[in-house]
Amino acid sequence: MSKIHSYKGVDYSPKNVDGKLIELTDAECEVLLQQTTAWNNESANRKLTEIRKIRNQKLQETDYLGVSDNSMSSDWIAKRKSWRDIPQDYTTETKYDELLARDSDGKLTHTIWEKP
């Protein structure tokens, strides 16, 4: 049985080739390390994409409030503006985590998502 391969301080499990466990080479570990690093570096962008998706859905769900035969309250105008301003007002991954936080029922918990 092959052992765990340590490369640049990271332990890599052996790969399975035709039912046999084979230790990874340094080159294979380097590729995995680069892929993992790239994935981790894109974390904030993935979160912001999810936030924009939620925001756009909330805006779409409330578009009817602004049609010509309906007048939108100042509270709704302010809420919709706060949703549109999310990308410029929340700019760190920590803030993204706060916006994406959910309770045990899966509901978003940040106050920005609440209806006025």
MISE-562908 format. One record per residue: residue in three letters; x, y, z of N, C-alpha, C, CB in turn. Coordinates in steps of 0.1 Angstrom, whole numbers. Glycine has a CB too. Layout:
BEGIN
@lummar ALA | n_px X | n_py Y | n_pz Z | ca_px X | ca_py Y | ca_pz Z | c_px X | c_py Y | c_pz Z | cb_px X | cb_py Y | cb_pz Z
...
//
This chain:
BEGIN
@lummar MET | n_px 8 | n_py -12 | n_pz 0 | ca_px 0 | ca_py 0 | ca_pz 0 | c_px 9 | c_py 12 | c_pz 0 | cb_px -10 | cb_py 0 | cb_pz 12
@lummar SER | n_px 5 | n_py 22 | n_pz -9 | ca_px 13 | ca_py 34 | ca_pz -10 | c_px 10 | c_py 43 | c_pz 2 | cb_px 10 | cb_py 42 | cb_pz -23
@lummar LYS | n_px 20 | n_py 51 | n_pz 6 | ca_px 19 | ca_py 60 | ca_pz 17 | c_px 14 | c_py 74 | c_pz 12 | cb_px 32 | cb_py 61 | cb_pz 25
@lummar ILE | n_px 11 | n_py 82 | n_pz 22 | ca_px 7 | ca_py 96 | ca_pz 20 | c_px 20 | c_py 103 | c_pz 15 | cb_px 1 | cb_py 103 | cb_pz 32
@lummar HIS | n_px 18 | n_py 112 | n_pz 4 | ca_px 29 | ca_py 119 | ca_pz -1 | c_px 28 | c_py 133 | c_pz 4 | cb_px 30 | cb_py 119 | cb_pz -17
@lummar SER | n_px 39 | n_py 138 | n_pz 10 | ca_px 39 | ca_py 152 | ca_pz 15 | c_px 47 | c_py 161 | c_pz 5 | cb_px 45 | cb_py 153 | cb_pz 29
@lummar TYR | n_px 40 | n_py 172 | n_pz 1 | ca_px 47 | ca_py 181 | ca_pz -9 | c_px 43 | c_py 195 | c_pz -5 | cb_px 41 | cb_py 178 | cb_pz -23
@lummar LYS | n_px 54 | n_py 203 | n_pz -2 | ca_px 53 | ca_py 217 | ca_pz 2 | c_px 43 | c_py 218 | c_pz 14 | cb_px 47 | cb_py 226 | cb_pz -10
@lummar GLY | n_px 45 | n_py 209 | n_pz 23 | ca_px 37 | ca_py 210 | ca_pz 36 | c_px 23 | c_py 205 | c_pz 35 | cb_px 37 | cb_py 224 | cb_pz 40
@lummar VAL | n_px 19 | n_py 199 | n_pz 23 | ca_px 5 | ca_py 194 | ca_pz 22 | c_px 6 | c_py 179 | c_pz 19 | cb_px -2 | cb_py 201 | cb_pz 10
@lummar ASP | n_px -2 | n_py 172 | n_pz 26 | ca_px -3 | ca_py 157 | ca_pz 24 | c_px -13 | c_py 153 | c_pz 14 | cb_px -6 | cb_py 150 | cb_pz 38
@lummar TYR | n_px -8 | n_py 144 | n_pz 5 | ca_px -16 | ca_py 140 | ca_pz -6 | c_px -18 | c_py 125 | c_pz -5 | cb_px -10 | cb_py 144 | cb_pz -20
@lummar SER | n_px -31 | n_py 120 | n_pz -6 | ca_px -34 | ca_py 106 | ca_pz -6 | c_px -30 | c_py 100 | c_pz -19 | cb_px -49 | cb_py 104 | cb_pz -3
@lummar PRO | n_px -27 | n_py 87 | n_pz -19 | ca_px -23 | ca_py 80 | ca_pz -31 | c_px -35 | c_py 80 | c_pz -41 | cb_px -18 | cb_py 66 | cb_pz -28
@lummar LYS | n_px -32 | n_py 79 | n_pz -54 | ca_px -42 | ca_py 78 | ca_pz -64 | c_px -45 | c_py 63 | c_pz -67 | cb_px -38 | cb_py 85 | cb_pz -77
@lummar ASN | n_px -57 | n_py 61 | n_pz -72 | ca_px -61 | ca_py 47 | ca_pz -75 | c_px -60 | c_py 45 | c_pz -90 | cb_px -76 | cb_py 44 | cb_pz -70
@lummar VAL | n_px -51 | n_py 36 | n_pz -94 | ca_px -49 | ca_py 33 | ca_pz -108 | c_px -51 | c_py 18 | c_pz -110 | cb_px -34 | cb_py 37 | cb_pz -113
@lummar ASP | n_px -61 | n_py 14 | n_pz -117 | ca_px -65 | ca_py 0 | ca_pz -119 | c_px -65 | c_py -8 | c_pz -106 | cb_px -54 | cb_py -6 | cb_pz -129
@lummar GLY | n_px -71 | n_py -1 | n_pz -96 | ca_px -73 | ca_py -8 | ca_pz -83 | c_px -61 | c_py -8 | c_pz -74 | cb_px -77 | cb_py -22 | cb_pz -86
@lummar LYS | n_px -50 | n_py -2 | n_pz -79 | ca_px -38 | ca_py -1 | ca_pz -71 | c_px -36 | c_py 13 | c_pz -66 | cb_px -25 | cb_py -7 | cb_pz -79
@lummar LEU | n_px -32 | n_py 14 | n_pz -54 | ca_px -29 | ca_py 28 | ca_pz -48 | c_px -14 | c_py 31 | c_pz -51 | cb_px -31 | cb_py 28 | cb_pz -33
@lummar ILE | n_px -13 | n_py 43 | n_pz -58 | ca_px 1 | ca_py 47 | ca_pz -63 | c_px 3 | c_py 61 | c_pz -57 | cb_px 2 | cb_py 47 | cb_pz -78
@lummar GLU | n_px 15 | n_py 63 | n_pz -52 | ca_px 19 | ca_py 76 | ca_pz -46 | c_px 20 | c_py 86 | c_pz -57 | cb_px 32 | cb_py 75 | cb_pz -39
@lummar LEU | n_px 15 | n_py 98 | n_pz -54 | ca_px 16 | ca_py 109 | ca_pz -64 | c_px 30 | c_py 114 | c_pz -66 | cb_px 7 | cb_py 121 | cb_pz -60
@lummar THR | n_px 33 | n_py 118 | n_pz -78 | ca_px 47 | ca_py 124 | ca_pz -80 | c_px 46 | c_py 139 | c_pz -75 | cb_px 51 | cb_py 123 | cb_pz -95
@lummar ASP | n_px 58 | n_py 145 | n_pz -74 | ca_px 59 | ca_py 159 | ca_pz -71 | c_px 51 | c_py 167 | c_pz -81 | cb_px 73 | cb_py 163 | cb_pz -70
@lummar ALA | n_px 53 | n_py 163 | n_pz -94 | ca_px 46 | ca_py 171 | ca_pz -105 | c_px 31 | c_py 170 | c_pz -104 | cb_px 51 | cb_py 165 | cb_pz -119
@lummar GLU | n_px 26 | n_py 159 | n_pz -100 | ca_px 11 | ca_py 157 | ca_pz -98 | c_px 7 | c_py 165 | c_pz -86 | cb_px 7 | cb_py 142 | cb_pz -97
@lummar CYS | n_px 15 | n_py 165 | n_pz -76 | ca_px 11 | ca_py 173 | ca_pz -64 | c_px 11 | c_py 188 | c_pz -67 | cb_px 21 | cb_py 170 | cb_pz -52
@lummar GLU | n_px 21 | n_py 192 | n_pz -75 | ca_px 22 | ca_py 206 | ca_pz -79 | c_px 9 | c_py 210 | c_pz -87 | cb_px 34 | cb_py 209 | cb_pz -87
@lummar VAL | n_px 5 | n_py 202 | n_pz -96 | ca_px -7 | ca_py 205 | ca_pz -103 | c_px -19 | c_py 206 | c_pz -94 | cb_px -10 | cb_py 194 | cb_pz -114
@lummar LEU | n_px -21 | n_py 197 | n_pz -85 | ca_px -32 | ca_py 197 | ca_pz -75 | c_px -31 | c_py 210 | c_pz -67 | cb_px -32 | cb_py 185 | cb_pz -67
@lummar LEU | n_px -19 | n_py 213 | n_pz -62 | ca_px -17 | ca_py 225 | ca_pz -54 | c_px -21 | c_py 238 | c_pz -62 | cb_px -2 | cb_py 226 | cb_pz -50
@lummar GLN | n_px -17 | n_py 239 | n_pz -74 | ca_px -21 | ca_py 250 | ca_pz -82 | c_px -36 | c_py 251 | c_pz -85 | cb_px -14 | cb_py 250 | cb_pz -96
@lummar GLN | n_px -42 | n_py 240 | n_pz -87 | ca_px -57 | ca_py 239 | ca_pz -89 | c_px -64 | c_py 244 | c_pz -76 | cb_px -61 | cb_py 225 | cb_pz -93
@lummar THR | n_px -59 | n_py 239 | n_pz -65 | ca_px -65 | ca_py 242 | ca_pz -52 | c_px -64 | c_py 257 | c_pz -49 | cb_px -59 | cb_py 234 | cb_pz -41
@lummar THR | n_px -52 | n_py 262 | n_pz -52 | ca_px -49 | ca_py 276 | ca_pz -50 | c_px -58 | c_py 285 | c_pz -58 | cb_px -34 | cb_py 279 | cb_pz -52
@lummar ALA | n_px -59 | n_py 281 | n_pz -71 | ca_px -68 | ca_py 289 | ca_pz -80 | c_px -82 | c_py 289 | c_pz -76 | cb_px -67 | cb_py 283 | cb_pz -95
@lummar TRP | n_px -87 | n_py 277 | n_pz -71 | ca_px -101 | ca_py 276 | ca_pz -66 | c_px -103 | c_py 285 | c_pz -54 | cb_px -104 | cb_py 261 | cb_pz -63
@lummar ASN | n_px -93 | n_py 284 | n_pz -45 | ca_px -94 | ca_py 292 | ca_pz -33 | c_px -94 | c_py 307 | c_pz -36 | cb_px -83 | cb_py 289 | cb_pz -23
@lummar ASN | n_px -85 | n_py 311 | n_pz -45 | ca_px -84 | ca_py 325 | ca_pz -49 | c_px -97 | c_py 331 | c_pz -55 | cb_px -72 | cb_py 327 | cb_pz -58
@lummar GLU | n_px -105 | n_py 322 | n_pz -61 | ca_px -118 | ca_py 326 | ca_pz -67 | c_px -130 | c_py 326 | c_pz -57 | cb_px -120 | cb_py 318 | cb_pz -79
@lummar SER | n_px -127 | n_py 323 | n_pz -45 | ca_px -138 | ca_py 322 | ca_pz -35 | c_px -146 | c_py 334 | c_pz -34 | cb_px -132 | cb_py 318 | cb_pz -22
@lummar ALA | n_px -140 | n_py 346 | n_pz -33 | ca_px -148 | ca_py 358 | ca_pz -32 | c_px -156 | c_py 361 | c_pz -45 | cb_px -138 | cb_py 370 | cb_pz -30
@lummar ASN | n_px -151 | n_py 358 | n_pz -56 | ca_px -158 | ca_py 360 | ca_pz -69 | c_px -170 | c_py 351 | c_pz -69 | cb_px -149 | cb_py 358 | cb_pz -81
@lummar ARG | n_px -169 | n_py 338 | n_pz -65 | ca_px -180 | ca_py 329 | ca_pz -65 | c_px -191 | c_py 334 | c_pz -55 | cb_px -176 | cb_py 315 | cb_pz -61
@lummar LYS | n_px -187 | n_py 339 | n_pz -44 | ca_px -197 | ca_py 344 | ca_pz -34 | c_px -204 | c_py 357 | c_pz -40 | cb_px -190 | cb_py 348 | cb_pz -21
@lummar LEU | n_px -196 | n_py 366 | n_pz -46 | ca_px -202 | ca_py 378 | ca_pz -51 | c_px -212 | c_py 374 | c_pz -63 | cb_px -192 | cb_py 387 | cb_pz -57
@lummar THR | n_px -209 | n_py 364 | n_pz -71 | ca_px -218 | ca_py 359 | ca_pz -81 | c_px -231 | c_py 355 | c_pz -75 | cb_px -211 | cb_py 348 | cb_pz -89
@lummar GLU | n_px -230 | n_py 347 | n_pz -64 | ca_px -242 | ca_py 342 | ca_pz -57 | c_px -250 | c_py 354 | c_pz -51 | cb_px -238 | cb_py 332 | cb_pz -46
@lummar ILE | n_px -243 | n_py 364 | n_pz -46 | ca_px -250 | ca_py 375 | ca_pz -40 | c_px -258 | c_py 383 | c_pz -51 | cb_px -240 | cb_py 385 | cb_pz -33
@lummar ARG | n_px -251 | n_py 385 | n_pz -62 | ca_px -258 | ca_py 392 | ca_pz -73 | c_px -270 | c_py 384 | c_pz -78 | cb_px -248 | cb_py 394 | cb_pz -85
@lummar LYS | n_px -269 | n_py 371 | n_pz -79 | ca_px -280 | ca_py 363 | ca_pz -83 | c_px -292 | c_py 365 | c_pz -73 | cb_px -276 | cb_py 348 | cb_pz -83
@lummar ILE | n_px -289 | n_py 365 | n_pz -60 | ca_px -300 | ca_py 367 | ca_pz -50 | c_px -306 | c_py 381 | c_pz -52 | cb_px -294 | cb_py 365 | cb_pz -36
@lummar ARG | n_px -297 | n_py 391 | n_pz -53 | ca_px -301 | ca_py 405 | ca_pz -54 | c_px -310 | c_py 406 | c_pz -66 | cb_px -289 | cb_py 414 | cb_pz -55
@lummar ASN | n_px -305 | n_py 401 | n_pz -78 | ca_px -313 | ca_py 403 | ca_pz -90 | c_px -327 | c_py 396 | c_pz -89 | cb_px -306 | cb_py 397 | cb_pz -102
@lummar GLN | n_px -327 | n_py 385 | n_pz -82 | ca_px -340 | ca_py 378 | ca_pz -80 | c_px -349 | c_py 387 | c_pz -71 | cb_px -338 | cb_py 364 | cb_pz -73
@lummar LYS | n_px -344 | n_py 393 | n_pz -61 | ca_px -352 | ca_py 402 | ca_pz -52 | c_px -357 | c_py 414 | c_pz -60 | cb_px -343 | cb_py 406 | cb_pz -40
@lummar LEU | n_px -348 | n_py 419 | n_pz -68 | ca_px -352 | ca_py 431 | ca_pz -76 | c_px -364 | c_py 427 | c_pz -86 | cb_px -340 | cb_py 437 | cb_pz -84
@lummar GLN | n_px -362 | n_py 415 | n_pz -92 | ca_px -372 | ca_py 411 | ca_pz -102 | c_px -385 | c_py 408 | c_pz -95 | cb_px -367 | cb_py 398 | cb_pz -109
@lummar GLU | n_px -385 | n_py 402 | n_pz -83 | ca_px -397 | ca_py 399 | ca_pz -75 | c_px -404 | c_py 412 | c_pz -71 | cb_px -394 | cb_py 391 | cb_pz -63
@lummar THR | n_px -398 | n_py 423 | n_pz -71 | ca_px -404 | ca_py 436 | ca_pz -66 | c_px -406 | c_py 446 | c_pz -78 | cb_px -396 | cb_py 442 | cb_pz -55
@lummar ASP | n_px -402 | n_py 442 | n_pz -90 | ca_px -404 | ca_py 451 | ca_pz -101 | c_px -419 | c_py 456 | c_pz -103 | cb_px -399 | cb_py 445 | cb_pz -114
@lummar TYR | n_px -428 | n_py 447 | n_pz -99 | ca_px -442 | ca_py 450 | ca_pz -101 | c_px -446 | c_py 463 | c_pz -93 | cb_px -451 | cb_py 439 | cb_pz -97
@lummar LEU | n_px -438 | n_py 466 | n_pz -82 | ca_px -442 | ca_py 477 | ca_pz -74 | c_px -440 | c_py 490 | c_pz -81 | cb_px -433 | cb_py 477 | cb_pz -61
@lummar GLY | n_px -432 | n_py 490 | n_pz -92 | ca_px -429 | ca_py 502 | ca_pz -99 | c_px -436 | c_py 504 | c_pz -112 | cb_px -414 | cb_py 503 | cb_pz -101
@lummar VAL | n_px -446 | n_py 496 | n_pz -115 | ca_px -453 | ca_py 498 | ca_pz -127 | c_px -462 | c_py 510 | c_pz -126 | cb_px -462 | cb_py 485 | cb_pz -130
@lummar SER | n_px -466 | n_py 515 | n_pz -138 | ca_px -473 | ca_py 528 | ca_pz -139 | c_px -485 | c_py 529 | c_pz -131 | cb_px -476 | cb_py 531 | cb_pz -153
@lummar ASP | n_px -493 | n_py 518 | n_pz -129 | ca_px -505 | ca_py 519 | ca_pz -121 | c_px -503 | c_py 517 | c_pz -106 | cb_px -515 | cb_py 510 | cb_pz -127
@lummar ASN | n_px -491 | n_py 516 | n_pz -102 | ca_px -488 | ca_py 514 | ca_pz -88 | c_px -477 | c_py 524 | c_pz -84 | cb_px -483 | cb_py 499 | cb_pz -86
@lummar SER | n_px -478 | n_py 529 | n_pz -72 | ca_px -468 | ca_py 538 | ca_pz -67 | c_px -459 | c_py 531 | c_pz -56 | cb_px -473 | cb_py 551 | cb_pz -61
@lummar MET | n_px -446 | n_py 531 | n_pz -58 | ca_px -437 | ca_py 525 | ca_pz -49 | c_px -435 | c_py 533 | c_pz -37 | cb_px -424 | cb_py 521 | cb_pz -56
@lummar SER | n_px -436 | n_py 527 | n_pz -25 | ca_px -433 | ca_py 535 | ca_pz -13 | c_px -419 | c_py 539 | c_pz -12 | cb_px -438 | cb_py 527 | cb_pz 0
@lummar SER | n_px -416 | n_py 549 | n_pz -4 | ca_px -402 | ca_py 553 | ca_pz -2 | c_px -394 | c_py 542 | c_pz 5 | cb_px -402 | cb_py 566 | cb_pz 7
@lummar ASP | n_px -400 | n_py 534 | n_pz 13 | ca_px -393 | ca_py 523 | ca_pz 20 | c_px -389 | c_py 513 | c_pz 9 | cb_px -402 | cb_py 516 | cb_pz 30
@lummar TRP | n_px -397 | n_py 510 | n_pz -1 | ca_px -394 | ca_py 500 | ca_pz -11 | c_px -383 | c_py 506 | c_pz -20 | cb_px -406 | cb_py 496 | cb_pz -19
@lummar ILE | n_px -384 | n_py 519 | n_pz -23 | ca_px -374 | ca_py 526 | ca_pz -31 | c_px -360 | c_py 525 | c_pz -25 | cb_px -378 | cb_py 541 | cb_pz -34
@lummar ALA | n_px -360 | n_py 527 | n_pz -12 | ca_px -347 | ca_py 527 | ca_pz -4 | c_px -342 | c_py 512 | c_pz -4 | cb_px -349 | cb_py 532 | cb_pz 10
@lummar LYS | n_px -351 | n_py 503 | n_pz -2 | ca_px -347 | ca_py 489 | ca_pz -1 | c_px -341 | c_py 484 | c_pz -14 | cb_px -359 | cb_py 480 | cb_pz 3
@lummar ARG | n_px -348 | n_py 487 | n_pz -25 | ca_px -343 | ca_py 484 | ca_pz -38 | c_px -329 | c_py 490 | c_pz -41 | cb_px -353 | cb_py 487 | cb_pz -49
@lummar LYS | n_px -328 | n_py 503 | n_pz -37 | ca_px -315 | ca_py 510 | ca_pz -39 | c_px -304 | c_py 503 | c_pz -31 | cb_px -316 | cb_py 525 | cb_pz -35
@lummar SER | n_px -307 | n_py 498 | n_pz -19 | ca_px -297 | ca_py 491 | ca_pz -11 | c_px -293 | c_py 478 | c_pz -17 | cb_px -302 | cb_py 489 | cb_pz 4
@lummar TRP | n_px -303 | n_py 471 | n_pz -24 | ca_px -299 | ca_py 459 | ca_pz -31 | c_px -290 | c_py 462 | c_pz -43 | cb_px -312 | cb_py 452 | cb_pz -36
@lummar ARG | n_px -293 | n_py 473 | n_pz -50 | ca_px -285 | ca_py 476 | ca_pz -62 | c_px -271 | c_py 481 | c_pz -58 | cb_px -292 | cb_py 487 | cb_pz -70
@lummar ASP | n_px -270 | n_py 486 | n_pz -46 | ca_px -257 | ca_py 491 | ca_pz -41 | c_px -248 | c_py 481 | c_pz -34 | cb_px -259 | cb_py 503 | cb_pz -31
@lummar ILE | n_px -253 | n_py 469 | n_pz -33 | ca_px -245 | ca_py 458 | ca_pz -26 | c_px -231 | c_py 457 | c_pz -31 | cb_px -252 | cb_py 445 | cb_pz -27
@lummar PRO | n_px -229 | n_py 456 | n_pz -44 | ca_px -215 | ca_py 454 | ca_pz -49 | c_px -205 | c_py 465 | c_pz -44 | cb_px -214 | cb_py 453 | cb_pz -64
@lummar GLN | n_px -210 | n_py 477 | n_pz -43 | ca_px -201 | ca_py 488 | ca_pz -39 | c_px -201 | c_py 490 | c_pz -24 | cb_px -205 | cb_py 501 | cb_pz -46
@lummar ASP | n_px -211 | n_py 486 | n_pz -17 | ca_px -212 | ca_py 488 | ca_pz -2 | c_px -206 | c_py 476 | c_pz 5 | cb_px -226 | cb_py 490 | cb_pz 2
@lummar TYR | n_px -205 | n_py 464 | n_pz -1 | ca_px -200 | ca_py 452 | ca_pz 6 | c_px -189 | c_py 447 | c_pz -3 | cb_px -211 | cb_py 441 | cb_pz 8
@lummar THR | n_px -176 | n_py 449 | n_pz 1 | ca_px -165 | ca_py 447 | ca_pz -8 | c_px -155 | c_py 436 | c_pz -3 | cb_px -158 | cb_py 459 | cb_pz -10
@lummar THR | n_px -157 | n_py 430 | n_pz 8 | ca_px -148 | ca_py 420 | ca_pz 13 | c_px -154 | c_py 407 | c_pz 14 | cb_px -142 | cb_py 425 | cb_pz 27
@lummar GLU | n_px -146 | n_py 396 | n_pz 14 | ca_px -152 | ca_py 383 | ca_pz 15 | c_px -159 | c_py 381 | c_pz 28 | cb_px -140 | cb_py 373 | cb_pz 14
@lummar THR | n_px -154 | n_py 387 | n_pz 39 | ca_px -161 | ca_py 386 | ca_pz 52 | c_px -175 | c_py 392 | c_pz 51 | cb_px -153 | cb_py 394 | cb_pz 63
@lummar LYS | n_px -177 | n_py 403 | n_pz 44 | ca_px -190 | ca_py 409 | ca_pz 42 | c_px -199 | c_py 400 | c_pz 33 | cb_px -189 | cb_py 423 | cb_pz 35
@lummar TYR | n_px -192 | n_py 394 | n_pz 23 | ca_px -200 | ca_py 384 | ca_pz 14 | c_px -205 | c_py 373 | c_pz 23 | cb_px -191 | cb_py 379 | cb_pz 3
@lummar ASP | n_px -197 | n_py 368 | n_pz 32 | ca_px -201 | ca_py 357 | ca_pz 41 | c_px -213 | c_py 361 | c_pz 49 | cb_px -190 | cb_py 352 | cb_pz 50
@lummar GLU | n_px -213 | n_py 374 | n_pz 54 | ca_px -224 | ca_py 379 | ca_pz 62 | c_px -237 | c_py 380 | c_pz 53 | cb_px -221 | cb_py 393 | cb_pz 67
@lummar LEU | n_px -236 | n_py 384 | n_pz 41 | ca_px -247 | ca_py 385 | ca_pz 32 | c_px -253 | c_py 371 | c_pz 29 | cb_px -244 | cb_py 392 | cb_pz 19
@lummar LEU | n_px -245 | n_py 361 | n_pz 28 | ca_px -249 | ca_py 348 | ca_pz 24 | c_px -253 | c_py 339 | c_pz 36 | cb_px -238 | cb_py 341 | cb_pz 16
@lummar ALA | n_px -251 | n_py 344 | n_pz 48 | ca_px -254 | ca_py 336 | ca_pz 60 | c_px -269 | c_py 332 | c_pz 60 | cb_px -251 | cb_py 344 | cb_pz 73
@lummar ARG | n_px -271 | n_py 320 | n_pz 64 | ca_px -285 | ca_py 314 | ca_pz 65 | c_px -288 | c_py 308 | c_pz 78 | cb_px -287 | cb_py 303 | cb_pz 54
@lummar ASP | n_px -300 | n_py 308 | n_pz 82 | ca_px -304 | ca_py 302 | ca_pz 95 | c_px -306 | c_py 286 | c_pz 92 | cb_px -317 | cb_py 308 | cb_pz 100
@lummar SER | n_px -311 | n_py 280 | n_pz 103 | ca_px -312 | ca_py 265 | ca_pz 102 | c_px -323 | c_py 261 | c_pz 92 | cb_px -315 | cb_py 259 | cb_pz 115
@lummar ASP | n_px -331 | n_py 270 | n_pz 88 | ca_px -342 | ca_py 267 | ca_pz 78 | c_px -337 | c_py 271 | c_pz 64 | cb_px -355 | cb_py 275 | cb_pz 81
@lummar GLY | n_px -325 | n_py 276 | n_pz 63 | ca_px -320 | ca_py 280 | ca_pz 49 | c_px -323 | c_py 294 | c_pz 45 | cb_px -324 | cb_py 270 | cb_pz 39
@lummar LYS | n_px -329 | n_py 301 | n_pz 54 | ca_px -333 | ca_py 315 | ca_pz 50 | c_px -321 | c_py 325 | c_pz 53 | cb_px -346 | cb_py 320 | cb_pz 58
@lummar LEU | n_px -320 | n_py 334 | n_pz 44 | ca_px -309 | ca_py 344 | ca_pz 45 | c_px -312 | c_py 352 | c_pz 58 | cb_px -309 | cb_py 353 | cb_pz 33
@lummar THR | n_px -301 | n_py 355 | n_pz 65 | ca_px -303 | ca_py 362 | ca_pz 78 | c_px -299 | c_py 377 | c_pz 78 | cb_px -295 | cb_py 355 | cb_pz 89
@lummar HIS | n_px -292 | n_py 381 | n_pz 69 | ca_px -287 | ca_py 395 | ca_pz 69 | c_px -299 | c_py 404 | c_pz 67 | cb_px -277 | cb_py 398 | cb_pz 57
@lummar THR | n_px -300 | n_py 415 | n_pz 74 | ca_px -311 | ca_py 424 | ca_pz 74 | c_px -314 | c_py 431 | c_pz 60 | cb_px -309 | cb_py 435 | cb_pz 84
@lummar ILE | n_px -304 | n_py 431 | n_pz 52 | ca_px -306 | ca_py 437 | ca_pz 39 | c_px -316 | c_py 429 | c_pz 30 | cb_px -292 | cb_py 438 | cb_pz 31
@lummar TRP | n_px -318 | n_py 417 | n_pz 33 | ca_px -327 | ca_py 409 | ca_pz 25 | c_px -341 | c_py 410 | c_pz 31 | cb_px -323 | cb_py 394 | cb_pz 26
@lummar GLU | n_px -343 | n_py 416 | n_pz 42 | ca_px -357 | ca_py 417 | ca_pz 48 | c_px -365 | c_py 427 | c_pz 40 | cb_px -356 | cb_py 421 | cb_pz 63
@lummar LYS | n_px -378 | n_py 424 | n_pz 39 | ca_px -387 | ca_py 434 | ca_pz 33 | c_px -389 | c_py 446 | c_pz 42 | cb_px -401 | cb_py 427 | cb_pz 30
@lummar PRO | n_px -391 | n_py 457 | n_pz 36 | ca_px -393 | ca_py 469 | ca_pz 45 | c_px -407 | c_py 469 | c_pz 52 | cb_px -392 | cb_py 482 | cb_pz 36
//
